[in-house]
């Protein structure tokens, strides 16, 4: 990610830069569900997420998930009671990319926290990019975009995604889960923009 030589996946300087984000410990509720936010989508963390998403670096997802999990435990957030689920991507996108970046983060988070990973959601259909759409258009675009593939009744689900912007994707996933009688839905994300303005 930088020009410094390193034996680890991420060099100590970059890791320190990523860990010192001002949104650490933020909890957002304005998107219709409680979302725990680890960092700010800028600088080194933005670069890490771009490499994960577009440069075929799946191990970065495991690394980020482990760091978010460590933060979760250090903040004293629940160690029991949640089932961890990744926001799904469409099978065509997964084949193109080789993996679902949110799932890699979720599995790393699960491994670190001990909260069990539960693969319960899938994309029912592909959707166009949400960038530039207003909230109503996003809601219409995402209507019916997700489907349940395993039962969630009486389970508390913790959704995991890479970036939170408007919260439309998380809200659409939560709607599908709530329709299936889960106990509760919350979310944890790696980052959100410094100004909430983009395309989720």
N, C-alpha and C positions, 0 to 999 in steps of 0.2 A: 504493500500500500504506500510505502514511502521508500526512500533510497537507502535507508539505514540497513546494514546487514543484520539478520536476525535468524536464530535457530527455531524460534516459535512461529506459529501461524501469523501472529500480530506482534510487532516489536513492543517492548515495554513502554517506550515513549508514546506510541500511538494508543496503546491500551490505556495509559494514564489520561491522555487527552479525551478519549472516548468516555472514560468513567467519570469525568468531571463536568457533566452536562447539567445546565441549570434546571431542567425539568425533572431531574431525578426526584423520586418520591411523589410526583404529581398524581392526583387522582381526578379524572375528568368525569363529570356526570351529565354534561350538557347534550350528549348525543343519544340520550334515551336509555343508557345503561352505564354502570360504573366501569371505567376504563383506567387501569393502572399504566402509567407512562414512565418508561425508564429514561429516555434521553431526548435530545433535540435533533431534528433532521438537518444537520449542517456539518460542515468541516469533515473531520475524520469519520464520524459516524455515518454521515451521508455517503461518503466514499465506500465504506464497508458495505452498506446496504446496496449500493449500486453494483459493486463487485459480486455480491451474493446473487443479485437478481439477473444480471446481464452478462457476467463474465465466467459462468460455469465454475463457481467457487462454493460448492455446497458445504464444505467444512466450516466456512464462515458462519453459516446458519447454526451449526452445532455450538460454535464458539460463542456467538451472541446469545443463544438460548441459555448456555451455562452461566454467562455473566448476568443476564437478567434474572435467572434463578437464584444466583448468589445474592443479588440485590433484594429480591423478594424475601428471602430468608432473613437477611440482615435487618430489613424493615419490620420484621415481626408479622408479616402477612401470613394467612392460614397455611399450615403444613398438612392439613387433613381436610377431607370433605369435598374437594374439587376433583373433577375429571377434566383433563386438559385436552382441548380439541383445536386443531388448526383450521384457519379459514381456507377453504379449498380453492384450487384453480381448475380450469377446464382441462379435461384429458389431453386435448390438442396442445394447450399451452404447456402442460406438464411434459409431454413427449418432446416438444420443441426445446424446453429448458433442461430437461433431464431430471427434474425434481420440483417439488413445491417448496419454495423458500420458507413459507410460514410453517410448514410441517417440520422442516429441519430445525427451525427455531424452537418450535413446540416440543420436539423430542429432546433437544438439549436442555430446555427448561424443565421438562418432566424428569430427566435423569438427575438433574441437580437438586430439585425440590423433593423428589419422591412422590409427587402427585402423579397418578397414573395417566398415561396418554390414552385417549379414546378416539378412535377414528370413526366419527359418527356422521359427518357431513360430506356431501359431494356437490359439484356444480351440475345442475340439471341442464343448463344450456350456456353457450358462450354469450358474453355481453360485450358491447363496444366500450371503448374508453370513456370514463366518466368526466374527464377534464372538460371544463367549460359548461357543464350542465348545471342548472339550478337544482335546489333540493327536490322539487317535485319531479323534475325530469330524471334525476338519479333514482328516486323511489320507483318510478315507472319502469326504468331500465332494469332494475334489480328485482322487480316483482317476479317471483317464481324461479329465480336464478339458482336457488339452492334446494337440496332435497336431503332428507334424512336417510341414512343407510344402516343405522343401528339404533335400537331403542334408547331413549334418554329419560324415560319416566322415572321420577323420584331421584334424579341425579342433578347435582349442581355443576354446571359446565363453565369452565374458564376458557374462553376463546383466545387464541394467540394469533397475532398478525405482525407484519413488519412495521407498517406505517399507519398512523391515524391522521386523517385530514378532516373530512366532514363527518365521518362515522357512518356513512350510508351502508357500506359493506358489512360492518359489524352489526348494524341494526337489522339488516336483511337476514343475516345468519341467526341472530337472536330471535327474530320473529318466527322463523321455521322451528327453532328449538322449543320456544314457548308454546307453539301450537301443538307440540307433541308431549306436553305435560312434564317438562323438566322442572325441577324445583326452583332453580334460579340460573341466570346467565350473567356473567361478568366477563371482562376481557383484560388482557395485558398485551401491550405493544412495545416494540423496541423504541420507537420514536414518533414524534409528531413535529410538524414544522413550527418554527418560531412564530410564524403568523399562519393561522389556520386558513388556507386559501386554495387548496389544490383539488385533487381528483378522486378522493375516496368517498 
